Amino acid sequence: MTRAKTAAKEDIRQLSGAERSAIVMLALGEEHSAKLWQMMDEDEVKEISQVMSTLGSISAALVDKLLVDFVSQMSGTGSLLGSYEATERLISRFMPEDKVGQIMEEIRGPAGRTMWDKLANVNETVLANYLKNEYPQTVSVVLSKIKPEHAARVLGALPEEFALEVVQRMLRMESVQKDILDKVEKTLRVEFMSNLARTAKRDSHEHMAEIFNNFDRQTESRFIVALEERSRDSAERIKALMFTFEDLGKLDPGSIQTLLRHVEKDKLGLALKGATDTLRDTFFSNMSERAGKILREDMEAMGPVRLKDVDEAQMRMVNVAKDLANKGEIMIANKAGEDELIY
Protein backbone atom coordinates (compact mmCIF):
# COMPACT_ATOMS: atom_id res chain seq x y z
CA MET A 1 0.00 0.00 0.00
CA THR A 2 1.40 3.36 -0.93
CA ARG A 3 1.78 6.23 1.50
CA ALA A 4 -0.62 8.34 -0.52
CA LYS A 5 -3.34 5.72 -0.28
CA THR A 6 -2.86 5.31 3.45
CA ALA A 7 -2.74 9.04 4.08
CA ALA A 8 -5.88 9.55 2.04
CA LYS A 9 -7.92 7.13 4.14
CA GLU A 10 -10.29 8.75 6.60
CA ASP A 11 -12.41 5.68 7.31
CA ILE A 12 -10.73 3.46 9.88
CA ARG A 13 -12.69 0.51 8.49
CA GLN A 14 -10.40 0.68 5.46
CA LEU A 15 -7.31 0.11 7.60
CA SER A 16 -5.88 -3.38 8.01
CA GLY A 17 -5.08 -4.71 11.44
CA ALA A 18 -1.38 -4.19 10.89
CA GLU A 19 -1.97 -0.59 9.80
CA ARG A 20 -4.07 0.12 12.88
CA SER A 21 -1.42 -1.40 15.12
CA ALA A 22 1.36 0.59 13.44
CA ILE A 23 -0.51 3.89 13.85
CA VAL A 24 -1.28 3.15 17.51
CA MET A 25 2.36 2.32 18.22
CA LEU A 26 3.50 5.55 16.55
CA ALA A 27 0.91 7.53 18.48
CA LEU A 28 2.02 6.04 21.81
CA GLY A 29 5.63 7.04 21.15
CA GLU A 30 8.88 5.35 22.09
CA GLU A 31 8.47 5.19 25.85
CA HIS A 32 4.87 3.95 26.06
CA SER A 33 5.05 1.52 23.15
CA ALA A 34 8.18 -0.30 24.39
CA LYS A 35 6.27 -2.73 26.64
CA LEU A 36 3.84 -3.55 23.83
CA TRP A 37 6.68 -4.32 21.42
CA GLN A 38 8.19 -6.65 24.04
CA MET A 39 4.96 -8.67 24.20
CA MET A 40 5.02 -9.44 20.46
CA ASP A 41 6.79 -12.31 18.77
CA GLU A 42 9.37 -11.67 16.05
CA ASP A 43 6.95 -12.21 13.14
CA GLU A 44 4.52 -9.67 14.61
CA VAL A 45 7.31 -7.14 15.10
CA LYS A 46 8.39 -7.62 11.47
CA GLU A 47 4.85 -7.31 10.10
CA ILE A 48 4.02 -4.13 12.03
CA SER A 49 7.46 -2.66 11.33
CA GLN A 50 7.03 -3.31 7.59
CA VAL A 51 3.71 -1.45 7.55
CA MET A 52 4.88 1.34 9.88
CA SER A 53 7.92 2.14 7.77
CA THR A 54 5.77 2.92 4.71
CA LEU A 55 2.78 4.68 6.31
CA GLY A 56 3.94 8.18 5.45
CA SER A 57 1.90 11.07 6.81
CA ILE A 58 -1.13 10.16 8.94
CA SER A 59 -3.68 12.93 9.52
CA ALA A 60 -4.60 13.91 13.06
CA ALA A 61 -8.26 13.29 12.16
CA LEU A 62 -7.54 9.68 11.32
CA VAL A 63 -5.54 9.27 14.54
CA ASP A 64 -8.45 10.68 16.54
CA LYS A 65 -10.90 8.29 14.90
CA LEU A 66 -8.66 5.34 15.57
CA LEU A 67 -7.99 6.31 19.18
CA VAL A 68 -11.46 7.53 20.04
CA ASP A 69 -11.10 6.25 23.62
CA PHE A 70 -8.00 8.41 24.03
CA VAL A 71 -9.11 11.62 22.28
CA SER A 72 -8.37 13.75 25.29
CA GLN A 73 -4.77 12.50 25.36
CA MET A 74 -4.20 12.53 21.62
CA SER A 75 -5.97 15.72 20.47
CA GLY A 76 -2.83 17.82 20.83
CA THR A 77 -0.57 15.30 19.19
CA GLY A 78 -1.21 16.46 15.62
CA SER A 79 -0.20 14.41 12.62
CA LEU A 80 2.23 11.50 12.69
CA LEU A 81 4.93 10.46 10.28
CA GLY A 82 5.66 6.79 9.78
CA SER A 83 9.16 6.34 8.39
CA TYR A 84 12.07 3.92 8.47
CA GLU A 85 13.89 6.22 10.90
CA ALA A 86 10.95 6.48 13.32
CA THR A 87 10.43 2.72 13.19
CA GLU A 88 14.10 1.98 13.81
CA ARG A 89 14.23 4.43 16.72
CA LEU A 90 11.18 2.85 18.35
CA ILE A 91 12.23 -0.79 18.15
CA SER A 92 15.79 0.10 19.20
CA ARG A 93 14.37 0.84 22.64
CA PHE A 94 13.73 -2.81 23.43
CA MET A 95 15.69 -4.98 20.97
CA PRO A 96 19.44 -5.69 20.57
CA GLU A 97 21.21 -3.61 17.94
CA ASP A 98 22.02 -6.57 15.68
CA LYS A 99 18.39 -7.73 15.74
CA VAL A 100 17.15 -4.21 14.95
CA GLY A 101 19.55 -4.03 12.01
CA GLN A 102 18.31 -7.37 10.69
CA ILE A 103 14.65 -6.38 10.94
CA MET A 104 15.21 -2.99 9.31
CA GLU A 105 17.16 -4.56 6.45
CA GLU A 106 14.37 -7.06 5.92
CA ILE A 107 11.57 -4.49 5.84
CA ARG A 108 13.55 -2.26 3.50
CA GLY A 109 13.87 -5.20 1.15
CA PRO A 110 11.03 -6.92 -0.75
CA ALA A 111 7.79 -7.43 1.16
CA GLY A 112 6.91 -10.85 2.55
CA ARG A 113 6.83 -12.62 5.88
CA THR A 114 9.10 -15.51 4.87
CA MET A 115 12.23 -15.55 2.74
CA TRP A 116 10.36 -17.31 -0.06
CA ASP A 117 7.53 -14.73 0.08
CA LYS A 118 10.15 -12.02 -0.30
CA LEU A 119 11.77 -13.74 -3.28
CA ALA A 120 8.37 -13.77 -5.00
CA ASN A 121 8.55 -9.96 -5.07
CA VAL A 122 12.04 -9.80 -6.58
CA ASN A 123 12.22 -9.21 -10.34
CA GLU A 124 13.37 -12.32 -12.21
CA THR A 125 16.30 -10.49 -13.87
CA VAL A 126 17.66 -9.27 -10.54
CA LEU A 127 17.24 -12.71 -8.96
CA ALA A 128 18.80 -14.47 -11.97
CA ASN A 129 21.81 -12.14 -11.91
CA TYR A 130 22.46 -13.21 -8.33
CA LEU A 131 21.73 -16.91 -8.77
CA LYS A 132 23.92 -17.34 -11.86
CA ASN A 133 26.96 -17.05 -9.55
CA GLU A 134 25.69 -19.79 -7.22
CA TYR A 135 26.05 -23.57 -7.49
CA PRO A 136 23.37 -25.22 -9.69
CA GLN A 137 22.30 -27.35 -6.71
CA THR A 138 21.68 -24.21 -4.64
CA VAL A 139 19.70 -22.61 -7.47
CA SER A 140 17.60 -25.76 -7.87
CA VAL A 141 16.66 -25.59 -4.17
CA VAL A 142 15.69 -21.90 -4.46
CA LEU A 143 13.59 -22.44 -7.60
CA SER A 144 11.82 -25.41 -6.02
CA LYS A 145 10.61 -23.12 -3.22
CA ILE A 146 9.13 -20.30 -5.31
CA LYS A 147 6.03 -20.26 -7.50
CA PRO A 148 6.33 -22.12 -10.85
CA GLU A 149 5.55 -19.02 -12.94
CA HIS A 150 8.28 -17.04 -11.15
CA ALA A 151 10.74 -19.93 -11.40
CA ALA A 152 10.04 -20.13 -15.14
CA ARG A 153 10.91 -16.45 -15.64
CA VAL A 154 14.10 -16.82 -13.59
CA LEU A 155 15.19 -19.88 -15.60
CA GLY A 156 14.55 -17.97 -18.81
CA ALA A 157 16.83 -15.16 -17.59
CA LEU A 158 19.70 -17.52 -16.68
CA PRO A 159 22.45 -18.54 -19.16
CA GLU A 160 21.06 -21.48 -21.15
CA GLU A 161 23.63 -24.14 -20.22
CA PHE A 162 23.50 -23.16 -16.56
CA ALA A 163 19.67 -23.20 -16.63
CA LEU A 164 19.65 -26.71 -18.16
CA GLU A 165 21.98 -27.93 -15.42
CA VAL A 166 19.58 -26.48 -12.83
CA VAL A 167 16.62 -28.18 -14.54
CA GLN A 168 18.43 -31.55 -14.40
CA ARG A 169 19.20 -31.04 -10.70
CA MET A 170 15.54 -30.21 -10.03
CA LEU A 171 14.41 -33.36 -11.87
CA ARG A 172 16.68 -35.51 -9.71
CA MET A 173 15.82 -33.65 -6.52
CA GLU A 174 14.07 -35.49 -3.73
CA SER A 175 13.00 -33.94 -0.44
CA VAL A 176 15.42 -31.25 0.71
CA GLN A 177 16.86 -31.78 4.18
CA LYS A 178 15.93 -29.08 6.67
CA ASP A 179 19.55 -28.19 7.50
CA ILE A 180 20.32 -27.63 3.80
CA LEU A 181 17.19 -25.51 3.37
CA ASP A 182 18.10 -23.48 6.44
CA LYS A 183 21.61 -22.92 5.09
CA VAL A 184 20.29 -21.73 1.70
CA GLU A 185 17.78 -19.44 3.41
CA LYS A 186 20.51 -17.98 5.64
CA THR A 187 22.76 -17.36 2.63
CA LEU A 188 19.94 -15.60 0.78
CA ARG A 189 19.19 -13.46 3.81
CA VAL A 190 22.80 -12.46 4.45
CA GLU A 191 24.15 -12.11 0.92
CA PHE A 192 21.16 -11.20 -1.24
CA MET A 193 18.35 -9.67 0.79
CA SER A 194 20.67 -7.58 2.92
CA ASN A 195 22.18 -6.12 -0.26
CA LEU A 196 18.73 -5.30 -1.65
CA ALA A 197 17.72 -3.72 1.65
CA ARG A 198 20.95 -1.78 1.95
CA THR A 199 20.26 -0.11 -1.38
CA ALA A 200 17.13 1.47 0.09
CA LYS A 201 19.14 3.26 2.76
CA ARG A 202 19.74 6.84 1.71
CA ASP A 203 21.82 9.57 3.20
CA SER A 204 22.46 13.17 2.24
CA HIS A 205 25.43 12.24 0.03
CA GLU A 206 23.32 9.79 -2.00
CA HIS A 207 20.64 12.44 -2.47
CA MET A 208 23.23 15.03 -3.47
CA ALA A 209 24.82 12.59 -5.93
CA GLU A 210 21.47 12.30 -7.70
CA ILE A 211 21.22 16.09 -7.86
CA PHE A 212 24.74 16.28 -9.31
CA ASN A 213 23.78 13.62 -11.86
CA ASN A 214 21.20 16.04 -13.22
CA PHE A 215 23.64 18.93 -13.70
CA ASP A 216 25.02 19.62 -17.14
CA ARG A 217 28.76 18.93 -17.44
CA GLN A 218 29.86 22.51 -16.86
CA THR A 219 27.71 23.01 -13.76
CA GLU A 220 28.67 19.61 -12.36
CA SER A 221 32.37 20.38 -12.77
CA ARG A 222 31.97 23.80 -11.18
CA PHE A 223 30.23 22.42 -8.08
CA ILE A 224 32.61 19.48 -7.69
CA VAL A 225 35.67 21.75 -7.86
CA ALA A 226 34.14 24.19 -5.36
CA LEU A 227 33.13 21.39 -3.00
CA GLU A 228 36.59 19.81 -3.16
CA GLU A 229 38.04 23.06 -1.84
CA ARG A 230 35.69 23.06 1.15
CA SER A 231 35.27 19.35 1.89
CA ARG A 232 37.33 16.94 -0.18
CA ASP A 233 35.88 13.92 1.65
CA SER A 234 32.31 14.91 0.77
CA ALA A 235 33.27 15.64 -2.83
CA GLU A 236 34.96 12.24 -3.21
CA ARG A 237 32.02 10.45 -1.65
CA ILE A 238 29.55 12.18 -3.96
CA LYS A 239 31.67 11.37 -7.01
CA ALA A 240 31.80 7.73 -5.94
CA LEU A 241 28.01 7.62 -5.59
CA MET A 242 27.23 9.39 -8.85
CA PHE A 243 25.98 7.23 -11.69
CA THR A 244 27.03 8.75 -14.99
CA PHE A 245 26.38 8.08 -18.65
CA GLU A 246 29.75 6.32 -18.98
CA ASP A 247 28.70 3.91 -16.22
CA LEU A 248 26.06 2.51 -18.59
CA GLY A 249 28.94 0.64 -20.20
CA LYS A 250 29.18 -1.50 -17.05
CA LEU A 251 25.67 -2.90 -17.47
CA ASP A 252 25.36 -6.56 -18.40
CA PRO A 253 24.09 -7.32 -21.95
CA GLY A 254 20.56 -8.15 -20.76
CA SER A 255 20.30 -4.83 -18.90
CA ILE A 256 21.61 -2.88 -21.91
CA GLN A 257 19.04 -4.53 -24.17
CA THR A 258 16.27 -3.72 -21.69
CA LEU A 259 17.45 -0.11 -21.55
CA LEU A 260 17.50 0.15 -25.35
CA ARG A 261 13.85 -0.89 -25.47
CA HIS A 262 12.92 1.99 -23.16
CA VAL A 263 14.87 4.84 -24.77
CA GLU A 264 13.56 6.88 -27.69
CA LYS A 265 15.64 6.26 -30.82
CA ASP A 266 16.30 9.97 -31.45
CA LYS A 267 17.52 10.42 -27.85
CA LEU A 268 19.71 7.32 -28.17
CA GLY A 269 21.40 8.61 -31.31
CA LEU A 270 21.95 12.03 -29.81
CA ALA A 271 23.40 10.57 -26.59
CA LEU A 272 25.78 8.27 -28.49
CA LYS A 273 27.04 11.18 -30.58
CA GLY A 274 28.87 12.33 -27.46
CA ALA A 275 29.87 8.88 -26.19
CA THR A 276 33.33 7.36 -26.19
CA ASP A 277 34.10 4.83 -28.92
CA THR A 278 34.15 2.05 -26.32
CA LEU A 279 30.71 2.88 -24.94
CA ARG A 280 29.30 3.38 -28.42
CA ASP A 281 30.58 -0.06 -29.47
CA THR A 282 29.03 -1.59 -26.33
CA PHE A 283 25.59 -0.35 -27.32
CA PHE A 284 25.93 -1.30 -30.99
CA SER A 285 27.05 -4.81 -30.02
CA ASN A 286 23.73 -5.27 -28.20
CA MET A 287 21.63 -4.32 -31.24
CA SER A 288 20.74 -6.32 -34.29
CA GLU A 289 22.87 -5.59 -37.35
CA ARG A 290 19.94 -3.87 -39.06
CA ALA A 291 19.05 -1.70 -36.05
CA GLY A 292 22.70 -0.71 -35.62
CA LYS A 293 23.01 0.25 -39.27
CA ILE A 294 19.88 2.42 -39.14
CA LEU A 295 21.08 4.15 -35.96
CA ARG A 296 24.51 4.86 -37.45
CA GLU A 297 22.86 6.40 -40.51
CA ASP A 298 20.60 8.52 -38.31
CA MET A 299 23.59 9.75 -36.30
CA GLU A 300 25.49 10.69 -39.47
CA ALA A 301 22.45 12.55 -40.76
CA MET A 302 22.34 14.66 -37.59
CA GLY A 303 25.56 16.44 -38.45
CA PRO A 304 27.04 18.69 -35.72
CA VAL A 305 24.93 18.78 -32.54
CA ARG A 306 24.93 21.09 -29.51
CA LEU A 307 26.72 19.84 -26.40
CA LYS A 308 23.70 20.91 -24.33
CA ASP A 309 21.43 18.63 -26.38
CA VAL A 310 23.85 15.71 -26.01
CA ASP A 311 24.01 16.26 -22.23
CA GLU A 312 20.22 16.26 -21.98
CA ALA A 313 19.93 13.05 -24.04
CA GLN A 314 22.58 11.30 -21.94
CA MET A 315 20.91 12.47 -18.75
CA ARG A 316 17.64 11.07 -20.06
CA MET A 317 19.24 7.65 -20.60
CA VAL A 318 20.78 7.66 -17.12
CA ASN A 319 17.42 8.50 -15.53
CA VAL A 320 15.67 5.76 -17.52
CA ALA A 321 18.34 3.29 -16.33
CA LYS A 322 17.77 4.34 -12.71
CA ASP A 323 14.00 3.97 -13.07
CA LEU A 324 14.43 0.48 -14.51
CA ALA A 325 16.82 -0.42 -11.68
CA ASN A 326 14.30 0.85 -9.11
CA LYS A 327 11.68 -1.44 -10.67
CA GLY A 328 14.11 -4.35 -10.55
CA GLU A 329 14.16 -4.73 -14.34
CA ILE A 330 17.91 -4.16 -14.67
CA MET A 331 20.86 -4.41 -12.30
CA ILE A 332 23.42 -1.66 -11.76
CA ALA A 333 26.70 -2.57 -10.05
CA ASN A 334 28.19 -0.07 -7.64
CA LYS A 335 31.47 1.76 -8.21
CA ALA A 336 33.38 -0.40 -5.79
CA GLY A 337 32.78 -3.35 -8.06
CA GLU A 338 30.99 -5.35 -5.38
CA ASP A 339 28.01 -7.57 -6.05
CA GLU A 340 25.74 -5.06 -4.37
CA LEU A 341 22.73 -3.50 -6.03
CA ILE A 342 22.27 0.24 -5.94
CA TYR A 343 19.44 2.62 -6.65
C-alpha positions as CSV (number, residue, x, y, z in Angstrom):
1,M,0.0,0.0,0.0
2,T,1.4,3.4,-0.9
3,R,1.8,6.2,1.5
4,A,-0.6,8.3,-0.5
5,K,-3.3,5.7,-0.3
6,T,-2.9,5.3,3.5
7,A,-2.7,9.0,4.1
8,A,-5.9,9.6,2.0
9,K,-7.9,7.1,4.1
10,E,-10.3,8.8,6.6
11,D,-12.4,5.7,7.3
12,I,-10.7,3.5,9.9
13,R,-12.7,0.5,8.5
14,Q,-10.4,0.7,5.5
15,L,-7.3,0.1,7.6
16,S,-5.9,-3.4,8.0
17,G,-5.1,-4.7,11.4
18,A,-1.4,-4.2,10.9
19,E,-2.0,-0.6,9.8
20,R,-4.1,0.1,12.9
21,S,-1.4,-1.4,15.1
22,A,1.4,0.6,13.4
23,I,-0.5,3.9,13.9
24,V,-1.3,3.1,17.5
25,M,2.4,2.3,18.2
26,L,3.5,5.5,16.5
27,A,0.9,7.5,18.5
28,L,2.0,6.0,21.8
29,G,5.6,7.0,21.1
30,E,8.9,5.4,22.1
31,E,8.5,5.2,25.9
32,H,4.9,4.0,26.1
33,S,5.1,1.5,23.1
34,A,8.2,-0.3,24.4
35,K,6.3,-2.7,26.6
36,L,3.8,-3.5,23.8
37,W,6.7,-4.3,21.4
38,Q,8.2,-6.6,24.0
39,M,5.0,-8.7,24.2
40,M,5.0,-9.4,20.5
41,D,6.8,-12.3,18.8
42,E,9.4,-11.7,16.0
43,D,7.0,-12.2,13.1
44,E,4.5,-9.7,14.6
45,V,7.3,-7.1,15.1
46,K,8.4,-7.6,11.5
47,E,4.9,-7.3,10.1
48,I,4.0,-4.1,12.0
49,S,7.5,-2.7,11.3
50,Q,7.0,-3.3,7.6
51,V,3.7,-1.5,7.6
52,M,4.9,1.3,9.9
53,S,7.9,2.1,7.8
54,T,5.8,2.9,4.7
55,L,2.8,4.7,6.3
56,G,3.9,8.2,5.5
57,S,1.9,11.1,6.8
58,I,-1.1,10.2,8.9
59,S,-3.7,12.9,9.5
60,A,-4.6,13.9,13.1
61,A,-8.3,13.3,12.2
62,L,-7.5,9.7,11.3
63,V,-5.5,9.3,14.5
64,D,-8.4,10.7,16.5
65,K,-10.9,8.3,14.9
66,L,-8.7,5.3,15.6
67,L,-8.0,6.3,19.2
68,V,-11.5,7.5,20.0
69,D,-11.1,6.2,23.6
70,F,-8.0,8.4,24.0
71,V,-9.1,11.6,22.3
72,S,-8.4,13.8,25.3
73,Q,-4.8,12.5,25.4
74,M,-4.2,12.5,21.6
75,S,-6.0,15.7,20.5
76,G,-2.8,17.8,20.8
77,T,-0.6,15.3,19.2
78,G,-1.2,16.5,15.6
79,S,-0.2,14.4,12.6
80,L,2.2,11.5,12.7
81,L,4.9,10.5,10.3
82,G,5.7,6.8,9.8
83,S,9.2,6.3,8.4
84,Y,12.1,3.9,8.5
85,E,13.9,6.2,10.9
86,A,11.0,6.5,13.3
87,T,10.4,2.7,13.2
88,E,14.1,2.0,13.8
89,R,14.2,4.4,16.7
90,L,11.2,2.9,18.3
91,I,12.2,-0.8,18.1
92,S,15.8,0.1,19.2
93,R,14.4,0.8,22.6
94,F,13.7,-2.8,23.4
95,M,15.7,-5.0,21.0
96,P,19.4,-5.7,20.6
97,E,21.2,-3.6,17.9
98,D,22.0,-6.6,15.7
99,K,18.4,-7.7,15.7
100,V,17.2,-4.2,15.0
101,G,19.5,-4.0,12.0
102,Q,18.3,-7.4,10.7
103,I,14.7,-6.4,10.9
104,M,15.2,-3.0,9.3
105,E,17.2,-4.6,6.5
106,E,14.4,-7.1,5.9
107,I,11.6,-4.5,5.8
108,R,13.6,-2.3,3.5
109,G,13.9,-5.2,1.2
110,P,11.0,-6.9,-0.8
111,A,7.8,-7.4,1.2
112,G,6.9,-10.8,2.5
113,R,6.8,-12.6,5.9
114,T,9.1,-15.5,4.9
115,M,12.2,-15.6,2.7
116,W,10.4,-17.3,-0.1
117,D,7.5,-14.7,0.1
118,K,10.1,-12.0,-0.3
119,L,11.8,-13.7,-3.3
120,A,8.4,-13.8,-5.0
121,N,8.6,-10.0,-5.1
122,V,12.0,-9.8,-6.6
123,N,12.2,-9.2,-10.3
124,E,13.4,-12.3,-12.2
125,T,16.3,-10.5,-13.9
126,V,17.7,-9.3,-10.5
127,L,17.2,-12.7,-9.0
128,A,18.8,-14.5,-12.0
129,N,21.8,-12.1,-11.9
130,Y,22.5,-13.2,-8.3
131,L,21.7,-16.9,-8.8
132,K,23.9,-17.3,-11.9
133,N,27.0,-17.0,-9.6
134,E,25.7,-19.8,-7.2
135,Y,26.0,-23.6,-7.5
136,P,23.4,-25.2,-9.7
137,Q,22.3,-27.3,-6.7
138,T,21.7,-24.2,-4.6
139,V,19.7,-22.6,-7.5
140,S,17.6,-25.8,-7.9
141,V,16.7,-25.6,-4.2
142,V,15.7,-21.9,-4.5
143,L,13.6,-22.4,-7.6
144,S,11.8,-25.4,-6.0
145,K,10.6,-23.1,-3.2
146,I,9.1,-20.3,-5.3
147,K,6.0,-20.3,-7.5
148,P,6.3,-22.1,-10.8
149,E,5.6,-19.0,-12.9
150,H,8.3,-17.0,-11.2
151,A,10.7,-19.9,-11.4
152,A,10.0,-20.1,-15.1
153,R,10.9,-16.5,-15.6
154,V,14.1,-16.8,-13.6
155,L,15.2,-19.9,-15.6
156,G,14.5,-18.0,-18.8
157,A,16.8,-15.2,-17.6
158,L,19.7,-17.5,-16.7
159,P,22.4,-18.5,-19.2
160,E,21.1,-21.5,-21.2
161,E,23.6,-24.1,-20.2
162,F,23.5,-23.2,-16.6
163,A,19.7,-23.2,-16.6
164,L,19.6,-26.7,-18.2
165,E,22.0,-27.9,-15.4
166,V,19.6,-26.5,-12.8
167,V,16.6,-28.2,-14.5
168,Q,18.4,-31.5,-14.4
169,R,19.2,-31.0,-10.7
170,M,15.5,-30.2,-10.0
171,L,14.4,-33.4,-11.9
172,R,16.7,-35.5,-9.7
173,M,15.8,-33.7,-6.5
174,E,14.1,-35.5,-3.7
175,S,13.0,-33.9,-0.4
176,V,15.4,-31.2,0.7
177,Q,16.9,-31.8,4.2
178,K,15.9,-29.1,6.7
179,D,19.5,-28.2,7.5
180,I,20.3,-27.6,3.8
181,L,17.2,-25.5,3.4
182,D,18.1,-23.5,6.4
183,K,21.6,-22.9,5.1
184,V,20.3,-21.7,1.7
185,E,17.8,-19.4,3.4
186,K,20.5,-18.0,5.6
187,T,22.8,-17.4,2.6
188,L,19.9,-15.6,0.8
189,R,19.2,-13.5,3.8
190,V,22.8,-12.5,4.5
191,E,24.2,-12.1,0.9
192,F,21.2,-11.2,-1.2
193,M,18.3,-9.7,0.8
194,S,20.7,-7.6,2.9
195,N,22.2,-6.1,-0.3
196,L,18.7,-5.3,-1.6
197,A,17.7,-3.7,1.7
198,R,21.0,-1.8,2.0
199,T,20.3,-0.1,-1.4
200,A,17.1,1.5,0.1
201,K,19.1,3.3,2.8
202,R,19.7,6.8,1.7
203,D,21.8,9.6,3.2
204,S,22.5,13.2,2.2
205,H,25.4,12.2,0.0
206,E,23.3,9.8,-2.0
207,H,20.6,12.4,-2.5
208,M,23.2,15.0,-3.5
209,A,24.8,12.6,-5.9
210,E,21.5,12.3,-7.7
211,I,21.2,16.1,-7.9
212,F,24.7,16.3,-9.3
213,N,23.8,13.6,-11.9
214,N,21.2,16.0,-13.2
215,F,23.6,18.9,-13.7
216,D,25.0,19.6,-17.1
217,R,28.8,18.9,-17.4
218,Q,29.9,22.5,-16.9
219,T,27.7,23.0,-13.8
220,E,28.7,19.6,-12.4
221,S,32.4,20.4,-12.8
222,R,32.0,23.8,-11.2
223,F,30.2,22.4,-8.1
224,I,32.6,19.5,-7.7
225,V,35.7,21.7,-7.9
226,A,34.1,24.2,-5.4
227,L,33.1,21.4,-3.0
228,E,36.6,19.8,-3.2
229,E,38.0,23.1,-1.8
230,R,35.7,23.1,1.1
231,S,35.3,19.4,1.9
232,R,37.3,16.9,-0.2
233,D,35.9,13.9,1.6
234,S,32.3,14.9,0.8
235,A,33.3,15.6,-2.8
236,E,35.0,12.2,-3.2
237,R,32.0,10.5,-1.7
238,I,29.5,12.2,-4.0
239,K,31.7,11.4,-7.0
240,A,31.8,7.7,-5.9
241,L,28.0,7.6,-5.6
242,M,27.2,9.4,-8.8
243,F,26.0,7.2,-11.7
244,T,27.0,8.7,-15.0
245,F,26.4,8.1,-18.7
246,E,29.7,6.3,-19.0
247,D,28.7,3.9,-16.2
248,L,26.1,2.5,-18.6
249,G,28.9,0.6,-20.2
250,K,29.2,-1.5,-17.0
251,L,25.7,-2.9,-17.5
252,D,25.4,-6.6,-18.4
253,P,24.1,-7.3,-21.9
254,G,20.6,-8.1,-20.8
255,S,20.3,-4.8,-18.9
256,I,21.6,-2.9,-21.9
257,Q,19.0,-4.5,-24.2
258,T,16.3,-3.7,-21.7
259,L,17.4,-0.1,-21.6
260,L,17.5,0.1,-25.4
261,R,13.9,-0.9,-25.5
262,H,12.9,2.0,-23.2
263,V,14.9,4.8,-24.8
264,E,13.6,6.9,-27.7
265,K,15.6,6.3,-30.8
266,D,16.3,10.0,-31.4
267,K,17.5,10.4,-27.9
268,L,19.7,7.3,-28.2
269,G,21.4,8.6,-31.3
270,L,22.0,12.0,-29.8
271,A,23.4,10.6,-26.6
272,L,25.8,8.3,-28.5
273,K,27.0,11.2,-30.6
274,G,28.9,12.3,-27.5
275,A,29.9,8.9,-26.2
276,T,33.3,7.4,-26.2
277,D,34.1,4.8,-28.9
278,T,34.1,2.1,-26.3
279,L,30.7,2.9,-24.9
280,R,29.3,3.4,-28.4
281,D,30.6,-0.1,-29.5
282,T,29.0,-1.6,-26.3
283,F,25.6,-0.4,-27.3
284,F,25.9,-1.3,-31.0
285,S,27.0,-4.8,-30.0
286,N,23.7,-5.3,-28.2
287,M,21.6,-4.3,-31.2
288,S,20.7,-6.3,-34.3
289,E,22.9,-5.6,-37.4
290,R,19.9,-3.9,-39.1
291,A,19.0,-1.7,-36.1
292,G,22.7,-0.7,-35.6
293,K,23.0,0.2,-39.3
294,I,19.9,2.4,-39.1
295,L,21.1,4.1,-36.0
296,R,24.5,4.9,-37.4
297,E,22.9,6.4,-40.5
298,D,20.6,8.5,-38.3
299,M,23.6,9.8,-36.3
300,E,25.5,10.7,-39.5
301,A,22.4,12.6,-40.8
302,M,22.3,14.7,-37.6
303,G,25.6,16.4,-38.4
304,P,27.0,18.7,-35.7
305,V,24.9,18.8,-32.5
306,R,24.9,21.1,-29.5
307,L,26.7,19.8,-26.4
308,K,23.7,20.9,-24.3
309,D,21.4,18.6,-26.4
310,V,23.8,15.7,-26.0
311,D,24.0,16.3,-22.2
312,E,20.2,16.3,-22.0
313,A,19.9,13.1,-24.0
314,Q,22.6,11.3,-21.9
315,M,20.9,12.5,-18.7
316,R,17.6,11.1,-20.1
317,M,19.2,7.6,-20.6
318,V,20.8,7.7,-17.1
319,N,17.4,8.5,-15.5
320,V,15.7,5.8,-17.5
321,A,18.3,3.3,-16.3
322,K,17.8,4.3,-12.7
323,D,14.0,4.0,-13.1
324,L,14.4,0.5,-14.5
325,A,16.8,-0.4,-11.7
326,N,14.3,0.9,-9.1
327,K,11.7,-1.4,-10.7
328,G,14.1,-4.3,-10.5
329,E,14.2,-4.7,-14.3
330,I,17.9,-4.2,-14.7
331,M,20.9,-4.4,-12.3
332,I,23.4,-1.7,-11.8
333,A,26.7,-2.6,-10.0
334,N,28.2,-0.1,-7.6
335,K,31.5,1.8,-8.2
336,A,33.4,-0.4,-5.8
337,G,32.8,-3.4,-8.1
338,E,31.0,-5.3,-5.4
339,D,28.0,-7.6,-6.0
340,E,25.7,-5.1,-4.4
341,L,22.7,-3.5,-6.0
342,I,22.3,0.2,-5.9
343,Y,19.4,2.6,-6.6
